[in-house]
C-alpha cells in the first residue's frame, strides 16, 4: 500500500491543467513541462475541444488562448483518484475534464 501511495504522489507532480481563456478545462499527465506544452498544438485535441460543448457552448471557440500549467494539488488528486477509479493503466494519454460536458 505504501508503494501505491508513493506512486500516486509521484504522479501528482506530472499532472497538468489545460486552460481555455484562463478557465481550467481538463487535466492530463506529461513527463515534462515541455511535453505538456506541446499538447495544445495537437490537431486532434483542438478539434475535440471545438466539437465538445459544455452548457450548450463550445468548450473552445478556436480563437481563445490555450495555456498549460501544473495542476493544483486538489486538481492532481482528483486526476489520480479518477484514474484509480477507472482502473486505467493502459499507458495511453488520459484526459480528465474539469467541466461537465454536454451529452
C-alpha positions as CSV (number, residue, x, y, z in Angstrom):
1,X,0.0,0.0,0.0
2,X,2.9,2.4,0.7
3,X,4.2,1.8,-2.8
4,X,0.8,2.7,-4.3
5,X,0.7,5.9,-2.2
6,X,4.3,6.8,-3.3
7,X,3.4,6.1,-6.9
8,X,0.3,8.3,-6.7
9,X,2.3,11.1,-5.1
10,X,4.9,10.9,-7.9
11,X,2.1,11.1,-10.4
12,X,0.8,14.3,-8.9
13,X,4.0,16.0,-10.0
14,X,3.3,15.1,-13.6
15,X,-0.3,16.3,-13.8
16,X,-1.0,19.4,-15.9
17,X,-4.1,21.5,-16.5
18,X,-5.1,22.9,-19.8
19,X,-6.9,26.3,-19.6
20,X,-9.1,27.9,-22.3
21,X,-9.0,31.7,-21.9
22,X,-7.9,31.2,-18.3
23,X,-10.6,28.6,-17.4
24,X,-9.3,25.2,-16.3
25,X,-10.9,22.7,-18.7
26,X,-9.0,19.4,-18.5
27,X,-6.1,17.6,-16.9
28,X,-3.5,15.1,-18.2
29,X,-0.1,13.7,-17.4
30,X,3.1,14.5,-19.1
31,X,6.7,13.6,-18.4
32,X,7.9,17.2,-18.6
33,X,6.6,20.7,-18.9
34,X,7.9,20.8,-22.5
35,X,5.9,17.7,-23.3
36,X,2.8,19.2,-21.6
37,X,3.2,22.5,-23.6
38,X,3.0,20.5,-26.9
39,X,-0.5,19.1,-26.2
40,X,-2.4,22.3,-27.2
41,X,-0.7,22.2,-30.6
42,X,-2.2,18.8,-31.4
43,X,-4.8,19.0,-34.1
44,X,-6.9,16.2,-32.7
45,X,-7.2,18.0,-29.3
46,X,-8.1,21.3,-30.9
47,X,-10.8,19.6,-33.0
48,X,-12.1,17.8,-29.9
49,X,-12.3,21.0,-27.9
50,X,-14.2,22.7,-30.7
51,X,-16.6,19.9,-31.1
52,X,-17.2,19.4,-27.4
53,X,-19.9,21.5,-25.7
54,X,-20.5,22.5,-22.0
55,X,-23.8,24.2,-21.1
56,X,-24.6,24.5,-24.8
57,X,-21.5,26.4,-25.7
58,X,-18.3,25.1,-27.4
59,X,-15.5,24.3,-25.0
60,X,-13.2,26.2,-27.3
61,X,-14.1,28.7,-30.0
62,X,-10.9,28.1,-31.9
63,X,-9.5,31.5,-31.0
64,X,-9.2,31.8,-27.3
65,X,-5.8,31.2,-25.8
66,X,-4.9,27.6,-24.7
67,X,-2.4,27.5,-21.9
68,X,-0.8,24.8,-19.8
69,X,0.0,25.0,-16.1
70,X,0.9,22.5,-13.4
71,X,-2.3,21.2,-11.8
72,X,-3.0,22.3,-8.3
73,X,-2.8,19.7,-5.5
74,X,-6.6,19.4,-5.4
75,X,-6.8,19.0,-9.2
76,X,-4.0,16.5,-9.3
77,X,-5.6,14.4,-6.5
78,X,-8.9,14.5,-8.5
79,X,-7.0,13.3,-11.5
80,X,-5.2,10.4,-9.8
81,X,-8.4,9.4,-8.0
82,X,-10.3,9.3,-11.3
83,X,-7.6,7.2,-12.9
84,X,-7.5,4.8,-10.0
85,X,-11.4,4.6,-10.0
86,X,-11.4,3.9,-13.7
87,X,-8.5,1.5,-13.4
88,X,-6.8,3.0,-16.4
89,X,-3.4,1.5,-16.6
90,X,-3.2,1.5,-20.4
91,X,-0.4,3.9,-20.7
92,X,-2.4,5.9,-23.2
93,X,-2.9,9.7,-22.7
94,X,-5.9,10.2,-20.4
95,X,-7.9,13.4,-20.3
96,X,-9.9,14.2,-17.2
97,X,-12.3,17.1,-17.7
98,X,-12.8,19.7,-15.0
99,X,-16.0,20.8,-16.6
100,X,-19.2,19.0,-17.3
101,X,-19.6,18.1,-21.0
102,X,-23.0,18.0,-22.7
103,X,-24.2,14.6,-23.8
